[in-house]
C-alpha cells in the first residue's frame, strides 16, 4: 500500500515556536519608565523589546533633538535659496553683457558685487553659528 501525504491546510508549523509565557506586574512609576524606554528604543513590538531587555540583547535607543532638526531644515532651505541666487546671478550677468552698454553693465554688475559681498558675510556668520551649535549642543550629547 502506498502512503499519500495529504496537505491538511492551515498555518505552517514554526521551527521554534514560543510556547512559554511569563507574567509580571509593575507599579505606575515602573510602567511609565518602561514605556519611556520602549518609546526611545524605536522598536515597534513591545514583546520583542521586553525579550531584548531581559535576555541582555543590545537595545538601540534613539534620542531626537528637535531644535537641531529644525536648525538643519532651516539651513537646508537657506542653502536652496543660495543656489537659486547663484542661478539668478549668472542669468543677470549674461543679460547685462548682452543687452546693456559697457558702462551700464559695469554699474549694474558693481551693485550686484556689493550684494554678493553682503551674502558672503551672511554665509560666514551662518557657518560660525553652525560651528557653535555643533560644539555646544551636538558634540556634548554624543
MODELLER restraints for C-alpha pairs under 7 A, 6 or more apart:
rsr = mdl.restraints
at = mdl.atoms
rsr.add(forms.Gaussian(group=physical.xy_distance, feature=features.Distance(at['CA:38:A'], at['CA:46:A']), mean=6.98, stdev=0.5))
rsr.add(forms.Gaussian(group=physical.xy_distance, feature=features.Distance(at['CA:38:A'], at['CA:49:A']), mean=6.80, stdev=0.5))
rsr.add(forms.Gaussian(group=physical.xy_distance, feature=features.Distance(at['CA:40:A'], at['CA:61:A']), mean=5.17, stdev=0.5))
rsr.add(forms.Gaussian(group=physical.xy_distance, feature=features.Distance(at['CA:40:A'], at['CA:62:A']), mean=5.53, stdev=0.5))
rsr.add(forms.Gaussian(group=physical.xy_distance, feature=features.Distance(at['CA:40:A'], at['CA:63:A']), mean=6.58, stdev=0.5))
rsr.add(forms.Gaussian(group=physical.xy_distance, feature=features.Distance(at['CA:41:A'], at['CA:59:A']), mean=6.57, stdev=0.5))
rsr.add(forms.Gaussian(group=physical.xy_distance, feature=features.Distance(at['CA:41:A'], at['CA:60:A']), mean=5.33, stdev=0.5))
rsr.add(forms.Gaussian(group=physical.xy_distance, feature=features.Distance(at['CA:41:A'], at['CA:61:A']), mean=4.00, stdev=0.5))
rsr.add(forms.Gaussian(group=physical.xy_distance, feature=features.Distance(at['CA:41:A'], at['CA:62:A']), mean=5.97, stdev=0.5))
rsr.add(forms.Gaussian(group=physical.xy_distance, feature=features.Distance(at['CA:42:A'], at['CA:61:A']), mean=6.52, stdev=0.5))
rsr.add(forms.Gaussian(group=physical.xy_distance, feature=features.Distance(at['CA:42:A'], at['CA:62:A']), mean=6.55, stdev=0.5))
rsr.add(forms.Gaussian(group=physical.xy_distance, feature=features.Distance(at['CA:43:A'], at['CA:49:A']), mean=6.61, stdev=0.5))
rsr.add(forms.Gaussian(group=physical.xy_distance, feature=features.Distance(at['CA:52:A'], at['CA:58:A']), mean=6.88, stdev=0.5))
rsr.add(forms.Gaussian(group=physical.xy_distance, feature=features.Distance(at['CA:52:A'], at['CA:59:A']), mean=6.62, stdev=0.5))
rsr.add(forms.Gaussian(group=physical.xy_distance, feature=features.Distance(at['CA:96:A'], at['CA:105:A']), mean=5.20, stdev=0.5))
rsr.add(forms.Gaussian(group=physical.xy_distance, feature=features.Distance(at['CA:97:A'], at['CA:105:A']), mean=6.27, stdev=0.5))
